[in-house]
Amino acid sequence: MSTTGRLTTHVLDTALGKPAAGLKIDLFRIVNEERQPVTSAVTNDDGRVDAPLTDGAGFAAGTYELLFHAGDYLRASGAAVTEPAFLDRIPLRFGVADPSSHYHVPLLLSAYSYATYRGS
């Protein structure tokens, strides 16, 4: 296991009971209440991104936001989605106090609910 701090995520589709493949995720760093883009990624077949969203020197203490493009994924997966979608884009804002640690922020998703936690 790496000793370098990093940020990872994965998305599970709880309605289908499988990883959410093909879901776009944007990462922002929040500075003075403004979102500064860091990176974008798309989940793979395992519902994960292929590399940390940020790590090493690029991963600093502060506030971050993950923006999950849930509506696009749900429509593509064949879920019954209202228009407008009840859950379209899901922002998760969280703090990083120790950038030398691994922060894993998963999303459990269905068309009408979501949950998150700090994973390992």
Secondary structure, DSSP 8 states (H G I E B T S, - for coil): ---S-EEE-BEEETTTTEE-TT-EEEEEEEETTEEEEEEEEE--TTSB-SS-SEEGGG--SEEEEEEEEHHHHHHHHT----SS-SSSEEEEEEEES-TTSEEE--EEEETTEEEE--B-
